[in-house]
């Protein structure tokens, strides 16, 4: 459980860095974006590539990037 939260936080932080929204996201938002993004990415793209804590890394990062981009577009917080 804790390992999944740590990996989810790292995935969320990577997604925030890719979308340039990492500075405006907190630790909790990174974890949530990583976990939901991992679920979304694996649902859309499958479970290929290396896996860590039950999450396929590459599809999870792609899903988290999509999630962060959509949420930032909907809420329009530009900093």
WOQUIRA-V174261 format. One record per helix or strand. SS is the DSSP state (hx for helix, st for strand). FROM is the first residue (numbers start at 1). TO is the last residue. If there is no record, write none. Layout:
# WOQUIRA-V174261
SS_FROM_TO ; SS_FROM_TO
This chain:
# WOQUIRA-V174261
hx_2_18 ; hx_27_45 ; st_51_52 ; st_55_56 ; hx_57_75
